[in-house]
């Protein structure tokens, strides 16, 4: 009797998140979801990850409605799945059991069948509460072990080896062994996990390791085992085939036009492999073909966000397989039977190349870090105009990661470690000791607030970074709920009007506040008497395209969406100053001026989607007089009280007589921790700077008294800018 393999389809969550920045809107989902009823997947991952944030932030849609509409269409044919970070849910900070309880109850009430739960540190304590509440409300708890590998440490020299023989430092031991992952899985099973997933978020697991791990899990676990990977470094297809050969119960796939590259392998290829291997897949491939036909059009609509822009050649797995491909599949199946994993991998890569799927990312493969982490580091260094230190920053990753307790590289730890490696490289370039500049998130990781790291942090290092050698977990008793204000200009209604909206405020404070405010205003306007509508116009700051260009143009460096304008027409701009934020490659990128001058005009507005090379802003030479956009004349009202003339604050432009704290990197001033006249000590935090998506504490390098402060909270400032004078 042949084995039956279950398929979890990732197309509507991980697939579109990996390849299209999670920009699939509800109308596009509606075009395919009815075909899923006929396809009959075991499960469909449709929620969690970046979906709840993105549908509010970029699409103006309610994430609860997304889940409920899919459930209404699919019914009980497939179990709907969401991805959650355990105690962190969708955020970075741990939440109280009250929030986790409400979130799980409402998610399951809205149609969720399976919650895939992982922790960025593989700290099982961080997923206990979610397991408890998911099962309590009738859902399945899918507990994920995050796959990672030990860093590639520099090899010991002969001298170091000799010293090690006589009691000197020894090479770091391997941590992420098969036994490590099994121990985590067994612990999760004992807590009530209904299934265990090996979650290879980076696509770094080669087929031989996939085979050995799945074999070990199947031998020792009583619950079903799922395998999740990505195709980025070129192992995806061969590793899924190896997992199937080892007896895995469920595999995660995408549908053809959303598969490959940074996403998971295509179900169409898994289907033809399973036919050759005598494995049944109870999925209606004719319905899958109908979904795929719709996805082709949707992908073209998402072109501005397409991370690959490389379409695979059409393929019908129910038709005649090209002879060349058929021969390669036969060789791959023979190789897996012989456990010849090198041949298996080469044949699978050749099959994907035949169909024009993206080639393996050799940079990511060699670096052995997640693709998103690598691209984030490159983008950050471009913003800092320090691309030349990328090799040094990459070399520092193993050291930084080991010092911080060897966390797996998955959101958010991949970003924390990557940003700190960049900080250390910048410190060294400036002649300062490594870890002079540390983000608050890195401090929290080292402190213990994210949970238990795979190896203990050296107390001396913890004291160096946090000021205390003692491990200190996050204290949820100090958690404060987000405010839920009354909106007087919307008829006195509450911002969040039910528990689901309150949860959105808790999980996404800034994004949900903006989304819910717009929602309440729209509801209030709909009840108001109809008024004559005025045609939408671009803001007056967006100049007419036909006006001649007389200055220097800032161009868009990559396809993306204008997230925020950070300057105004007429502002004096310095070289390296941030003028706008571009959302691209699933991150926020600071767009800076390459020249000193005056901002003459923007060619774009917030929300615009741009192609690489598009004109964004024009900067004219310093001193140029700019005619600012006209503003409506204010309404004149009778003066009932004497008007007190406001005095313009005096600017202290006296010569600098003390020591100056300068900005180490481009960023935004989040908070100023001192005021004029304060006594400060060397090493005391004076400013919190948001840079590289991290909060960075800037400290004084000297004792003294604050004479003056050159910046204000909210200012976007370039590297080298004066911030505080201390005498």
C-alpha positions in Angstrom: 0.0 0.0 0.0 1.4 3.4 -1.0 2.0 6.1 1.6 -0.1 9.3 1.5 1.7 12.6 1.8 -0.2 15.6 3.1 0.4 19.0 1.5 0.3 22.4 3.3 0.0 25.1 0.7 1.9 28.4 1.5 0.9 30.5 -1.5 -1.4 32.9 0.3 1.0 33.6 3.2 4.6 32.6 3.0 4.6 32.4 -0.8 3.4 36.0 -1.3 5.4 37.2 1.6 8.7 35.7 0.4 8.3 36.9 -3.2 6.0 39.8 -3.3 6.4 41.7 0.0 2.9 40.5 1.2 1.1 42.8 -1.1 -1.7 40.4 -2.2 -5.0 42.3 -1.5 -8.3 40.9 -0.7 -9.8 41.1 -4.2 -6.8 39.1 -5.5 -7.2 36.5 -2.8 -10.9 36.3 -3.7 -10.1 35.4 -7.3 -8.3 32.2 -6.3 -9.8 31.1 -3.0 -12.9 29.4 -4.4 -10.6 27.1 -6.5 -9.0 26.0 -3.3 -12.2 24.3 -2.3 -11.8 21.9 -5.3 -8.0 21.5 -4.7 -8.4 19.9 -1.3 -5.1 20.7 0.4 -4.7 19.3 3.9 -3.9 22.8 5.1 -3.5 26.3 3.7 -1.2 28.9 5.4 -3.1 32.1 5.0 -2.4 34.3 8.1 0.3 35.3 10.5 3.8 36.2 9.6 3.7 39.7 8.0 0.1 39.4 6.7 -1.7 41.1 9.6 0.7 44.0 9.6 0.9 44.4 5.9 -2.8 44.3 5.1 -3.3 47.2 7.5 -0.1 49.1 6.7 -0.1 48.9 2.9 -3.6 47.8 1.8 -5.9 49.5 4.3 -7.6 46.2 5.0 -8.7 44.4 8.3 -6.6 41.3 8.9 -9.4 39.6 10.8 -11.6 40.0 7.8 -8.9 38.4 5.6 -9.0 35.3 7.8 -12.8 35.2 8.1 -13.4 35.6 4.3 -11.0 32.8 3.4 -12.7 30.5 6.0 -16.1 31.4 4.6 -15.0 30.4 1.2 -13.0 27.2 2.0 -15.1 25.9 4.9 -13.8 22.7 6.4 -12.1 21.4 3.2 -8.7 22.6 4.4 -7.4 23.6 7.8 -6.3 27.2 7.8 -2.9 27.9 9.3 -1.2 30.9 10.8 2.4 31.5 11.9 3.1 32.9 15.4 6.2 33.7 17.4 5.0 32.1 20.6 5.0 34.5 23.5 6.0 37.3 21.1 2.9 36.6 18.8 3.6 39.0 15.9 5.8 41.5 17.8 9.3 41.5 19.4 8.3 41.8 23.1 6.7 39.1 25.2 3.0 39.5 25.9 1.0 38.5 29.0 -1.1 35.4 29.1 -4.2 37.6 28.9 -3.2 38.9 25.4 -2.1 35.4 24.2 -5.4 33.9 25.4 -7.5 36.6 23.6 -5.5 36.3 20.5 -5.7 32.5 20.2 -9.4 32.5 21.1 -10.3 35.1 18.4 -8.0 33.6 15.8 -9.7 30.2 16.1 -13.2 31.8 16.3 -12.3 33.5 13.0 -11.6 30.2 11.3 -8.0 29.2 12.2 -7.4 25.5 12.4 -3.7 25.2 13.0 -1.3 27.6 14.8 2.3 27.1 13.8 4.2 28.3 16.9 8.0 29.0 16.9 10.4 30.9 19.1 13.4 32.7 17.7 15.7 31.2 20.3 14.1 27.7 20.3 13.3 28.4 23.9 10.4 26.0 24.5 9.3 28.0 27.6 8.3 30.8 25.2 5.7 28.7 23.4 4.0 27.0 26.3 1.2 29.6 26.7 0.3 29.5 23.0 0.1 25.7 23.0 -2.2 25.8 26.0 -4.7 28.3 24.6 -4.7 27.0 21.0 -5.7 23.6 22.3 -8.1 25.0 24.8 -10.1 26.6 22.1 -10.1 23.7 19.7 -7.2 24.4 17.4 -4.1 22.3 16.5 -0.7 23.3 18.0 2.0 22.9 15.3 5.3 23.4 17.1 8.2 24.4 15.0 11.9 23.7 15.7 13.9 26.5 14.0 16.7 24.9 11.9 20.0 26.6 12.1 23.7 25.7 11.8 26.8 26.5 13.8 28.8 29.5 12.6 31.9 29.0 10.4 34.5 30.0 12.9 38.0 30.9 11.7 40.2 27.8 11.9 42.6 27.5 14.8 46.2 28.2 14.0 48.9 25.8 15.0 49.8 27.9 18.0 46.2 28.0 19.2 46.0 24.2 18.8 49.1 23.8 20.9 47.8 26.1 23.6 44.5 24.2 23.6 46.4 21.0 24.5 47.8 22.7 27.6 44.6 24.2 28.9 44.1 27.2 26.5 40.9 28.1 24.8 39.4 25.2 22.8 37.5 25.4 19.5 33.7 26.0 20.1 31.8 22.7 20.2 29.0 22.0 17.8 25.7 23.0 19.2 23.1 22.4 16.5 23.4 18.7 16.2 20.6 16.3 15.2 20.3 15.5 18.9 19.8 19.1 19.8 16.8 19.4 17.4 15.3 16.1 18.6 15.5 17.2 22.2 13.6 20.4 21.4 11.0 18.4 19.4 10.5 15.9 22.3 10.1 18.7 24.7 7.4 20.3 22.5 5.6 16.9 22.1 5.5 16.5 25.9 3.7 19.9 26.2 0.9 18.8 23.9 2.1 19.6 20.3 -0.2 18.0 17.8 2.5 18.0 15.1 6.2 19.1 14.9 7.6 21.1 12.0 11.3 21.4 11.1 11.2 25.1 10.1 14.2 25.9 7.8 13.5 29.6 7.4 16.7 30.2 5.5 16.7 27.2 3.1 20.1 26.2 4.5 19.3 22.5 5.1 20.9 20.3 2.5 19.2 17.0 1.4 21.4 14.7 3.5 20.6 16.7 6.7 16.9 16.8 5.8 17.0 13.0 5.4 18.8 12.3 8.7 16.7 14.7 10.7 13.3 13.5 9.4 14.4 9.9 9.9 15.4 10.7 13.5 12.1 12.5 14.2 10.0 9.7 12.7 11.8 7.1 14.8 11.3 9.0 18.1 8.1 11.1 17.8 4.6 9.9 18.0 3.0 13.0 16.3 3.1 13.8 12.6 6.2 15.6 11.2 6.1 18.5 8.8 9.0 19.8 6.7 9.3 23.5 5.7 12.1 25.0 3.7 12.9 27.6 1.0 14.7 27.4 -2.3 17.1 30.4 -1.9 20.5 28.6 -1.8 19.4 25.9 -4.1 18.5 23.0 -1.7 14.7 23.4 -1.5 13.5 20.8 -4.0 16.1 18.1 -3.3 15.6 18.5 0.5 11.9 18.1 0.2 12.3 15.0 -1.9 14.8 13.7 0.7 12.3 14.4 3.5 9.6 12.5 1.6 12.0 9.5 1.2 12.7 9.6 4.9 8.9 9.3 5.7 7.8 12.8 6.5 4.1 13.2 7.0 3.5 16.7 5.6 5.5 19.0 3.3 5.0 22.7 2.6 4.8 23.9 -1.0 3.8 26.8 -3.2 1.9 26.8 -6.5 4.1 27.2 -9.6 3.9 31.0 -10.3 4.6 31.8 -6.6 7.2 29.1 -6.1 11.0 28.8 -6.2 13.7 31.5 -5.5 13.1 32.9 -2.0 9.9 30.8 -1.7 9.2 27.1 -1.2 9.4 24.5 -4.0 6.5 24.0 -6.4 3.8 21.4 -5.7 3.8 20.5 -9.4 7.4 19.2 -9.1 6.7 17.5 -5.8 3.6 15.8 -7.5 5.7 14.3 -10.3 8.4 13.1 -7.9 5.8 11.4 -5.7 4.3 9.6 -8.7 7.8 8.2 -9.4 8.3 7.3 -5.7 4.9 5.6 -5.2 3.6 8.2 -2.8 0.0 9.4 -3.0 -0.9 13.1 -2.9 -4.7 13.6 -2.4 -4.7 17.0 -4.1 -6.8 17.8 -7.2 -4.1 19.1 -9.6 -6.6 20.3 -12.1 -7.9 22.7 -9.5 -4.3 23.7 -8.7 -3.8 24.5 -12.4 -6.9 26.8 -12.2 -5.4 28.6 -9.2 -2.0 28.9 -11.0 -3.7 30.5 -14.0 -5.1 33.2 -11.8 -1.8 33.6 -10.0 0.0 34.4 -13.2 -2.2 37.5 -13.7 -1.9 38.5 -10.0 1.9 38.2 -10.2 2.0 40.6 -13.1 -0.2 43.0 -11.0 2.4 42.7 -8.2 5.3 43.5 -10.5 6.5 46.5 -8.4 7.1 44.1 -5.5 8.4 41.1 -7.4 11.6 40.1 -5.7 12.7 37.9 -8.6 11.0 39.1 -11.8 11.8 35.7 -13.4 8.8 33.6 -14.5 9.0 29.9 -14.7 8.2 28.2 -18.0 4.6 26.8 -18.0 4.3 23.1 -16.9 1.3 20.8 -16.8 2.2 17.9 -14.4 -0.9 16.0 -15.6 0.3 16.1 -19.2 3.4 14.6 -20.9 6.6 15.3 -19.0 9.4 16.5 -21.3 11.7 13.6 -22.0 14.8 15.5 -20.7 13.0 16.3 -17.4 11.6 12.8 -17.1 15.2 11.4 -17.3 16.5 13.8 -14.7 13.6 12.9 -12.3 14.5 9.2 -12.8 18.2 9.9 -12.0 17.2 11.9 -8.9 14.8 9.1 -7.6 17.6 6.5 -8.1 20.0 8.8 -6.3 17.8 9.1 -3.2 17.3 5.4 -3.1 21.1 5.0 -3.1 21.4 8.0 -0.6 23.6 9.8 -3.2 22.6 13.2 -2.1 25.0 15.1 -4.3 23.5 13.6 -7.4 20.0 14.2 -6.0 20.7 17.9 -5.5 22.4 18.4 -8.9 19.5 16.8 -10.7 16.9 18.8 -8.8 18.8 22.0 -9.6 19.0 21.0 -13.3 15.2 20.4 -13.3 14.5 23.8 -11.9 16.9 25.4 -14.3 15.1 23.7 -17.2 11.9 25.4 -16.1 13.6 28.8 -15.5 13.3 29.0 -11.8 15.8 31.3 -10.1 19.3 29.9 -9.8 20.7 29.2 -6.4 21.8 32.3 -4.5 25.5 31.5 -4.2 26.2 34.6 -1.9 23.7 33.4 0.6 24.8 29.8 0.3 28.4 30.7 1.0 27.6 33.2 3.8 25.3 30.6 5.4 23.0 33.4 6.6 19.3 34.0 5.7 18.9 35.8 2.4 16.8 38.6 4.1 19.5 39.1 6.7 22.2 39.5 4.0 20.1 41.9 1.9 19.3 43.9 5.0 23.0 44.3 5.8 23.8 45.4 2.3 21.0 47.9 2.3 22.0 49.2 5.8 25.6 49.7 4.7 24.5 51.5 1.5 22.5 53.9 3.7 25.6 54.4 5.8 27.8 54.9 2.7 30.0 52.1 4.1 29.6 49.3 1.6 33.4 48.6 1.7 33.1 47.2 5.3 30.6 44.4 4.2 33.3 41.7 4.2 34.4 42.7 7.7 30.8 42.8 9.0 30.2 39.3 7.5 33.3 38.0 9.2 32.0 39.4 12.5 28.7 37.6 12.4 30.0 34.3 14.0 31.7 36.3 16.8 28.7 38.5 17.5 26.3 35.5 17.4 28.4 33.4 19.8 28.8 36.3 22.2 25.0 36.8 22.3 24.4 33.1 23.1 24.4 31.6 19.6 20.8 32.5 18.7 19.3 31.0 15.5 19.2 33.5 12.7 15.5 34.1 12.3 13.3 37.2 12.8 14.0 39.1 15.0 17.4 37.7 16.0 18.8 37.7 12.5 18.2 41.5 12.2 19.6 42.1 15.7 22.8 40.1 15.1 23.3 41.5 11.6 22.9 45.2 12.8 25.3 44.6 15.6 27.9 43.1 13.3 27.6 46.3 11.2 27.9 48.4 14.4 31.1 46.6 15.4 32.6 47.0 12.0 31.8 50.8 12.1 33.3 51.0 15.6 36.5 49.4 14.3 36.7 51.7 11.3 36.3 54.7 13.7 39.2 53.4 15.9 36.8 52.5 18.7 36.5 49.1 20.5 33.9 46.7 19.2 30.5 47.0 21.0 31.0 50.7 21.6 27.7 51.1 19.7 25.0 48.6 20.6 21.3 48.6 19.9 18.7 48.4 22.7 17.5 45.2 21.1 21.0 43.6 21.3 21.2 44.6 24.9 17.8 43.0 25.6 18.9 39.8 23.8 22.1 39.6 25.9 20.3 40.6 29.1 17.9 37.6 28.7 14.7 39.4 27.9 14.1 37.4 24.7 14.5 34.1 26.6 17.1 31.4 27.1 19.8 31.4 24.4 21.1 28.0 23.0 24.4 28.6 24.9 24.8 30.8 28.0 26.0 34.3 27.6 29.3 35.0 29.4 28.5 37.0 32.5 31.4 39.3 31.9 30.2 40.1 28.4 26.7 40.6 29.7 28.0 43.1 32.2 30.0 44.9 29.5 26.8 45.3 27.3 24.1 45.7 29.9 25.8 46.9 33.1 24.9 43.7 35.0 26.3 40.1 34.8 23.0 38.7 36.0 20.6 37.2 33.4 17.3 39.1 33.7 14.1 37.7 31.9 11.4 40.1 30.6 9.0 41.0 33.4 5.5 40.7 31.9 4.0 42.2 35.2 5.1 45.6 34.0 3.3 45.2 30.7 0.9 48.1 30.0 -2.0 47.9 27.6 -2.1 50.3 24.6 -4.4 53.3 25.1 -7.8 53.1 23.4 -8.8 56.8 23.1 -12.1 58.4 22.3 -12.2 60.1 18.9 -14.2 63.3 19.5 -14.0 64.2 15.8 -15.7 60.9 14.9 -18.7 61.4 17.1 -17.1 60.4 20.3 -16.5 56.7 19.5 -13.7 54.5 20.8 -10.7 53.9 18.5 -11.0 50.1 18.9 -14.6 49.0 19.1 -14.3 45.3 19.9 -11.8 42.8 21.3 -10.3 42.0 17.9 -9.5 45.6 17.3 -8.1 46.0 20.8 -5.7 43.1 19.9 -4.6 44.8 16.7 -3.7 47.8 18.8 -1.7 45.6 21.2 0.2 43.7 18.5 0.8 46.6 16.1 0.4 49.8 18.1 1.5 52.4 15.4 0.1 50.6 12.3 -3.2 49.7 13.9 -3.7 53.2 15.4 -3.4 54.7 11.9 -5.6 52.0 10.3 -8.3 52.2 12.9 -8.3 56.0 12.9 -8.9 56.0 9.1 -11.6 53.3 9.5 -13.5 55.3 12.2 -13.2 58.5 10.1 -14.6 56.7 7.0 -17.5 55.3 9.1 -18.2 58.7 10.5 -18.1 60.4 7.1 -20.4 57.7 5.6 -23.1 58.8 8.2 -22.6 62.5 7.5 -24.8 64.4 4.9 -23.4 64.0 1.3 -21.2 66.7 0.1 -19.9 67.5 -3.3 -16.7 65.5 -3.9 -13.6 67.3 -5.1 -11.3 65.4 -7.5 -8.2 64.1 -5.8 -5.1 66.1 -6.4 -1.5 65.4 -5.5 -0.2 67.6 -2.7 0.9 71.1 -3.7 4.5 70.0 -2.8 4.5 67.6 -5.7 5.6 69.8 -8.5 4.4 69.6 -12.1 6.5 67.2 -14.2 6.9 69.6 -17.0 8.7 72.3 -15.0 12.4 72.2 -16.1 15.0 70.5 -13.9 17.6 73.0 -12.7 19.2 71.1 -9.9 20.4 67.6 -9.0 17.9 64.7 -9.0 17.7 62.0 -6.3 16.6 58.8 -8.1 15.0 55.6 -6.7 17.7 53.0 -6.1 15.3 50.0 -6.2 11.6 49.2 -6.9 9.5 50.1 -3.9 6.9 52.2 -2.3 7.3 55.7 -0.8 6.6 55.1 2.9 7.3 58.6 4.3 8.6 62.0 3.2 11.1 63.3 5.8 11.6 66.9 4.5 9.7 69.8 3.1 10.1 71.9 0.0 12.4 74.8 0.8 14.3 72.9 3.5 18.1 73.2 3.5 19.5 69.7 2.9 22.9 68.3 3.8 24.7 65.6 1.9 23.8 62.3 3.6 20.5 63.6 5.1 17.5 61.4 4.9 14.7 62.9 2.8 12.3 60.0 2.5 11.8 56.4 3.5 11.3 53.8 0.7 9.7 50.4 1.6 11.5 47.8 -0.5 12.8 44.3 -0.1 10.5 43.8 2.9 12.3 46.6 4.9 12.3 50.4 5.3 15.2 52.0 3.4 16.5 55.5 4.1 16.8 57.6 0.9 19.4 60.3 1.4 20.6 63.2 -0.6 23.9 62.9 -2.3 24.3 66.7 -2.3 24.1 69.8 -0.1 21.4 72.2 -1.2 17.8 73.2 -1.0 14.8 70.9 -1.6 13.1 72.4 -4.7 10.4 69.7 -5.2 9.3 66.1 -4.7 8.3 64.1 -7.8 6.5 61.5 -5.6 3.9 61.3 -2.8 3.6 59.0 0.1 2.1 55.8 -1.0 3.5 55.9 -4.6 5.0 52.7 -6.0 8.2 53.4 -8.0 10.5 51.6 -10.3 14.3 51.7 -10.0 15.6 55.0 -11.5 12.4 57.0 -11.1 12.9 60.6 -10.1 12.2 61.2 -6.5 13.3 64.7 -5.6 15.2 67.7 -6.9 17.9 69.5 -4.9 19.2 72.9 -6.1 22.3 74.7 -5.0 22.5 76.3 -1.5 21.1 79.7 -1.3 18.6 79.2 -4.1 15.3 80.9 -3.2 12.4 78.4 -3.5 8.8 79.4 -4.0 7.0 77.3 -1.4 3.6 75.8 -2.2 0.7 78.1 -1.7 -1.5 77.4 1.4 -5.1 78.5 1.8 -5.6 81.8 3.5 -6.6 81.4 7.1 -10.2 82.2 8.1 -10.3 85.7 9.7 -12.2 85.8 13.0 -13.0 88.7 15.3 -10.3 89.1 18.0 -11.9 88.8 21.4 -8.7 88.7 23.4 -5.4 90.5 23.1 -3.0 88.5 20.9 0.3 87.8 22.6 3.2 87.8 20.0 5.2 84.6 20.3 8.9 85.1 20.5 11.2 83.1 18.2 13.5 80.9 20.3 17.0 82.3 20.3 19.5 80.1 18.5 22.8 79.7 20.4 25.4 80.1 17.6 28.2 80.9 20.0 31.6 79.2 19.4 32.0 75.6 20.6 34.1 75.5 23.7 33.5 72.0 24.9 33.4 68.4 23.6 30.8 67.4 21.0 28.8 64.2 20.8 28.4 63.5 17.1 25.9 61.2 15.3 27.7 57.9 14.4 25.3 57.0 11.6 22.3 58.4 9.7 19.2 58.0 11.8 16.2 59.6 13.5 16.4 61.0 17.0 13.8 59.0 19.1 14.5 60.6 22.5 16.9 63.0 24.2 17.8 61.8 27.6 19.4 65.0 29.0 18.7 68.7 29.2 20.8 71.8 29.2 22.6 72.1 32.5 22.6 68.4 33.4 25.7 66.8 34.7 26.6 63.7 32.7 29.2 61.0 33.2 31.3 59.2 30.6 29.3 56.3 29.3 25.9 57.9 30.2 23.2 57.6 27.5 22.3 61.0 26.2 20.3 60.2 23.0 18.4 57.3 21.6 18.8 57.1 17.8 16.7 54.9 15.5 19.0 53.5 12.8 19.1 50.3 10.8 15.6 49.4 12.2 17.2 49.3 15.7 17.2 51.6 18.7 20.8 52.7 19.5 21.8 54.3 22.7 24.3 57.1 22.1 26.5 57.7 25.1 28.8 60.6 26.1 32.5 59.9 25.8 33.3 62.3 28.6 32.2 63.7 32.0 30.9 67.3 32.1 27.8 69.5 31.9 25.4 69.8 28.9 25.9 73.2 27.4 23.5 72.9 24.5 21.6 70.4 22.4 21.8 70.8 18.6 19.0 68.4 17.7 15.3 67.8 18.6 13.3 64.6 18.9 12.1 63.5 15.5 15.0 65.0 13.6 16.5 62.9 10.8 20.2 63.6 10.9 23.2 62.4 8.8 26.4 60.8 10.2 28.8 63.3 11.8 26.1 65.8 12.7 26.6 67.7 16.0 24.2 66.5 18.7 25.2 67.7 22.1 28.0 69.9 23.5 29.4 69.0 26.9 31.7 71.4 28.8 
